[in-house]
Amino acid sequence: MSNETVDENKKRRIKSFAIRAGRMTEAQQRGYKESWPAYGLELGDGMIEPQALFENSAPVVLEIGFGMGDSLAEMARVAPETNFIGIEVHRPGVGRLLHLADEEYQLKNLRVYCADAIEVLNHCIPAQSIDRLQLFFPDPWHKKRHNKRRIVQLEFMALVREKLKIGGIFHAATDWEPYAEHMLEVLAEAPGFKNKAVDGRFCEKPAYRPETKFERRGERLGHGVWDLLFERLT
């Protein structure tokens, strides 16, 4: 291996996600194939203009890592006055969301990226264009040696701050308490943000965040969920 290759490998960004294997169902395949032209956004197309994209000036909510898409589709369904952009690398999840958006709900206020969220933020989302950025149940990377892979770090929050409007909200949720504490520490240190929690720690779950099947099962088993809402002040 050449020195040039070694240097290039060192520059590669540590991935904060692991692409999960999985076959797509017929509905997911159909959703991906038939609905992508209407809902899909491409990383290579560069910066978007939300008002032109949605043909209105409604608030924009961006969600990173929407999983199988049920929660994001439900949020878009019950809030037609808000525009939503979802980012996910898991193709079956993207296919599932597209199926829900098109065949089930006929959504007009949703667009989707199947790409690395950091790349999308860097190359496609304009500064001060997002009203709320959501990060629900990200991979907690439980092992200590993998903690550096957690997406919520100061560098990430600097990027989030750039994309949020003044007064915009960063909303994270996790069912892993050590990760909740980690995020709280990072966010408290991140410049330009204010914790919306009355006690300076965690918030009650906002009504707009749907409760997932996974979350309900966890509650029956006595597992907690922690929501963090931080407002961009400057």
N, C-alpha and C positions, 0 to 999 in steps of 0.2 A: 504494500500500500504506500502511495506517495505521500510526502509531507503535506502536499496541497490537499489531498483527500482527507487526511487527518484533521487539518485545520478547518476544513469545511464541515466535517462531522461535529466538531466542537461548537460550531456556530448554530447548529440546528436547535430549534426551540424544543424544549421538553414538552411533550404532549400532555395536556390536562385531561385527556379522555382516552378510552380504549374502544376501538371500533368492534362492536359485538357481531359475531357471526349469526346468521339466521336466514332461513329461506323465507321468501315473501309469499303470502297467501295469494290466491287468485284475485281477491278484492284489492289487496295492496298493489299487486302488479298492474291491475287495471287502472287503479287510481294514479299510480306513477306515470303510466304510459299515456292515459287519456287526459288527465287533469293537469299535468305539468305545464303545458303551454299556457294555460290560463293563470296558474298560481305560482309557477316556478320562477326563481331569480337565479342568475348565473354569476358566479364570482368574477368571471372574465369580463363581464359587462361594465365593471367599475362602479363609480359613485352613482347612487340613485338620487332622485329628487322626490321625496315622499308625496308632496302635493300633486306632482305630475303623475306619479305612479298610481295613486288612488283616486285622482281627479277630484280631490277635495282637500280642505285644510284641517281635517279632524285630528285629534291627538293621536300620537303613534306610540304603541307599546311593542317592544322588541323582547322576545324570549329566546334565551340560549338553552339548547338541550331540551326540547319539548318531549322527548321520549317517544311514546306511541301516539301522541297528539290529541288524546281525548280531552285533556284539560284545556289546551289552547283552543281547540275547536269550540268547546263549550263557552269559553270566555268571549270568543269572537261572535258566537251565536247570540248571546244575551246582551252584547254591547255593540250593536250595529253602528252606533255613533262614534266608535273608536276604531282605528286601523291597527292591525296586528301584523308583525313580521316574525316568523319563526325560523330558527336555525337549528339544524340537527344533522349529524353525520351518519346516523343509523338509517339505512335506506328503507327497511321495512316500516320504521316509524314514520318516515316521510310519506311512504305510500299509504299508510293508514290515515294520516292526517289529510292527504289529498282526497282520499275516498270519502271521508267525513265531510270535508269542506264542499265537495262538488255534489256527490250523490245523496248525502244525507241532509245537509243544511243549506246548500246553494249559497254559500257565503260570498259576499262581494268585498269584504273588508279584511282579507287575509292574503299574504304573500309568503313564500317559503324558499329558504336556501337549504341545499344539501351540501354542506361544506364546513370547514373548520371555522368556528365562531371568531377566533382572533383574526383570521384572514379577512373575514367578512367585515368585522369592525374596522380594521385598518384600511381596507380598500373600497368598501361599498357604502358605508354609513357616514353621512356628513356630520360635521361638528354641530353640536347643539340642535339636533334634529329629533331626539327621542324624549318622550314625556315620562315613560317608565321602562326600565330595563329589568327583566325578570330572570332569575336563575333559581329554578326549583329542583331540589334534590340532586345536586351535582354529585359526581363520584367523590366520596370522601377520602379515598386512598388511605385506608385504615392503617397500614403498616407505616411505622415512623420513617423508614428509609424512602417511602414513597410520598411523604407529605409535601415535598417540593413540587409534586405534580398537581396539587390542588389549584384550581383555577383562581380562587380568590387570594390574590397576593397584591402587594402595593403597585406593582407594574400594571396589573390588570385593572385595578381601581383607577389609576391615572387615565387609562384608555376609556373606561366607563364614564368618568367625569367629563372627558372631552366630548363624548357623544350625547350626554344628557343636556337638556335645556337647563337653564338656571331655574331652580324650583322643581326639577325633575326628580324622580324617585328610583333608587336602586332597591329592588326587593328580592331577597334571597330567602330560601327555606330549606331546612334539612332535618332529617330524622336521626342524625348522628350527633350526639351532644358534644363530643370533642371537636367536631368540625364546626359546630355552632359557636363554640368558644373561640376557635381559631379565627373564624370570620369576624366575630365581634372585636377581637384584638386588632386585626388588620384594618377594619373599617374605622375604628376609633383613631387609628394612626394616620389614615388616608386624609390628605389635605382637601379642604373644600366641602366636606360632608358633615351633616348633623344627624344624629340618631333621633328618630321620631318616637322612640319608646319613652314613656313617661319616667320610667325608672332608669333610663340610660342603658338598658340591656335588650330585651326582646319584646316584640309587639304581639298583640293578639292577631290571629289570622284574619286578614281583611276579607270581607264578604265576596269580593271579586275572584279570590283564588278558590277554585273548586276543590273539594276534598276528593282525593283519588281512592280507588279500591284498595291500593296498597297502604294508603294512609289509614283508612278505616280498619283494615286488618291489624295494623300496627297498634292502633288505639285499643282494640280489644285485647291485645297482648300486653298492654301497659306501656307501650313505647310512646315517647313524646315527639313532638314536632316543634321546631323553633323557627319563627319568622323574624327576619331583620329588615327594617325599612329605614333607609338613609336618604336624606334629601340633599341635593346639590345646592350649596349656598353661593359659591363663587366659582 
